[in-house]
């Protein structure tokens, strides 16, 4: 199980696994992957099995497999782009790609247009996660995972496992599935713990700025806001409702909850309970 102290390992693994899903084998030396393939006994058994299988595969065979699995030569049984799974039209460069591109711009990330590759390629998204962890943008990591990657990655990887021939890329498929499962089950908890600490620190600052009024004038109080990534819009979730000791959350089927600001005491327990970080604090009335 990964915990907060493992975030450095998670960053490195995200970058390497992402690179293996993204780069052509002919690029391994240039981008530094060959140096990683020469490592032994890293402590991650599936990672070691994968790198050993890649190292043992003939470079030409590896290139042929890569072209079949990632570049669309022949029938593509497991397209590696998110919009194929998220958009109703199941197309490359769909609406979800544009939404993800906007998210990247908000994070200060813009890719050079050297080739016509959608930004929502699975391996490329893992490398973005590594970059965001390095910059300590844990809110952005949580949003990337919950909104842009986890809704489709397990299905893609299941298809990839079926499409990949026995050997290097089958092992990579198993590694990717294990890594995404860890994100879903364990790593999100670590991210949300870090996020909760940071959010609590920032909310204390906001609350301090607005809770005191030395001149006796009425001042606005910090408010909580629920964004449109709320899980209850797409399924069923009552995490924030159950966490509120003041019963200040009003629940509706297939809608995001409404916060009764008169009852809300800004205890922030709903922020801690929301596993996709849909609730934030704002200084707006």
Phi, psi and omega in degrees: 000136176272141174232183187305320183293348180269003187301330177294317176296320180298319178300312181296315180296321178299318181292317183287311180297319176301317179297322179292329177277346187250313188277146172289144181307331179292346180263356187303318182293318183296319185269000175092006182290326180301325178296324178291322181296339180276355180284146177238146171052062179284345183102350176250104191300314181293326176296315180296320178298320182292311181295324178294319180293321178294316181296329183275354183267138177303132183305321179294316178299318179298320179294318178298314178300316180301314181298321180292323187272332190239338188251000174083016176283115186083194179288128182262106185276343180216077180301135187270019184249134187300322185296336178297331183258333185269327184273144180299326181282349180054051183243159172282147184061042178277189182300322181295329176296317179295321177295320179293321178299319178295320176301316179298318179297321177295332177273000181080025182245125177219126183273146174289136183275065179279333177210164187276063183251126176299146181290340184270034173286136189307308182296322180295324179293323176297322179291328174295319177303316179300318180295319180292322177296318179299325179272004180059034177265070189289329174299318181293322177298314180298320180291318179301315181293307188289327185261317193255339186241304186298330179297339183235338187301316180301320179293316178301314183293327176296318176294322180296320177299322180287325185278330185287135176292157178301131181133219191303308185283337172293318176296321178295322177299316178296320178296315179298318179296318178297319182292317179293322177297321177297319177300313184294320189267326189234313188292327177300326177297319179295316179299317183289331174294315177299314181299319180298318179297313181295318181295320180295321179296314182291324181291327177297323178294315179298315181297320180296327182288336188241347186279338181257140177223093187289340182263004176079008179274153177287132180236155178284151181255152175298140182242159174261145182229137178253122184275174183279009172270002181310129183298333184290346175288336188242345182207236180218123180208136176230024185303313182290324179299312182294334186275344188278114182286343183260001183053045182268357180262127179257118187264141175228147176290132176062023175223160174283147181297162174248139181263124174282103188292339179286329178271333185296128179257006182058040177285342175072013179294330178292326177297316179295326185281334184285113188280354176245011175060043181276347184252127178229166179255140181224156178266011180274143180288000000 
